[in-house]
Amino acid sequence: MHEVLLFASVPAHQHYELLQQLAGLTAMQPRHCLERRLIFKAYRKPGLMAGRTGASQDIQSGDLQRLNKMLNGSMYYTQVVGPVTEKDFGAAIDSDMHMDGTDEKPEAYRYDYEHQPWRLEFRDIPEAGTRSAVTSRQMSSSSLPSGDVMPVMSAWGYNFVNEHVVEGDLFVHNEIVIFLQRVLQYPTDQEPSQPRQQMPPLKDMMPLEKSGSYVLQASITVQDGSNQETMKLASQHLFGLREQLKSVIRLEQADRLSLDTRAK
Amino acid sequence: MSKPTQEQIKILEQSRQRLVQLTRSLGSLISSLHSSDPLPPWSSLQSQASIISNNLLSVSEQLSEQRDLFTSLVAYPSPEYPGRTQAPTLEQLLRTKLDPRVEDWVARGRAAGSDNGPSQSTIPSPSRLVEAESADHKLSEAELAQLWEWAPLEANQEARRRNWGGNYTLEEREMGIENVVTGLKRQLEDDLGSDEESEEEDEDDGKEEMDIVGVHRKSVGGGLEFDIAVRHPHPVKPFVPLDDILKYMTTGRLQ
């Protein structure tokens, strides 16, 4: 699948107005979203793909090189995304309560990391050299088993890098998904080695952008990215939205390298 | 009846040129009034009006200079005239009375002219007053009394259009005085200061109003952005560029 995208930076003072304007444009109320996003980075499994040295024959080396290049060249950052609710923030962990063995507050809401649903979201680096003024990239999503994703991910050769929370409002305008979002960081400084089992209260989360600005992302997902016609049509629809929002916000193509998911 | 001489034809041709110019400038004024929305700025209307009045002046000069010729000229069709195909033009040329519509216009113009005459002479306008003084001619007792009767009413009417005193104009107050960019370091109070000060500030305010009007005119094209800028007196620009945010969302690091 492909997606075509446009982005805009929304200053904090404009956020509320833009919400209203988008609600008017799309004729729907915003759907509030909170997502945990875990960033994983592929790593080279040591020694796994090392070519045989010494007695290797010349005929094989060409194939081997190609194979090496293919396996080692395609290493990417990838995201594991889990939807959460506001109640999940600052809630007690389920397992803790079990260990205490005390059930004094059975009605208290608990964040259940063991049953947290996840989905793997792969995004390729945006296509280079397209003449069109939209960002287009290959993408795919698939759901993962609920609960702890670490074993699964490390088995696939991925290291946990970092995690953040994305908070935002979602609109759907025809086939355009408009997501007005901002990144929240966890209050601690040191980087964890694995996803958090428990989440701090939402008010302790710090926006990455201190002034409180938001990012507007307008995207269209195209099933068949190789079909030039549909890709062109999707870009045109995005341009239409850009025209409609022209007086409010400037939607533009993102810098390709800022969306570079290749792991170096 | 003799044929018109070369000289006379030239004069006719000149009058025709001037009339063509007059109709053209009238036409352009009408079309600009009809087609442009909003109305064209007053400066362009005024320049068009002055062009028209110049044209009128030159036409009337021509008519009065060549009055003898024009009154003596008689139009008649020569045998070569294509009477069948150009009958309306022929009728137009041969008619001795004015078109009823034109007759109306002329009558209205005459009436306006004769109305204006006496009324101008009864009310002494300031310009006439100046003229009279420069001509060293004393106004009569009655004229002076009339002037005194007229002046206070007129001045009062003019004054009523403005809100006197205070640091802000009505317009600015309606917009909210906190939005007014005074360009002054000190804070202006929204009440009456001492006479001298308020006078000074009235001038200032005048300038400010001009500024704001200017911005409004410019913003006709740019619209909403300007409105936002007004509603948020202290907009905060994002510190982190969009690219860095996207980078963080992609790789988990701000590099």
Interface residues (C-beta under 8 A of the other chain):
Chain A: F7 A8 S9 P11 A12 H13 Q14 E17 R37 I39 K41 Y77 R123 V161 N162 E163 H164 V166 V183 L208 E209 K210 S211 G212 S213 V215 S247 V248 A254 D255 S258 L259 D260 T261
Chain B: G222 G223 L224 E225 I228 H232 H234 P235 V236 K237 P238 F239 V240 P241 L242 D243 D244 I245 L246 K247 Y248 M249 T250 T251 G252 R253 L254
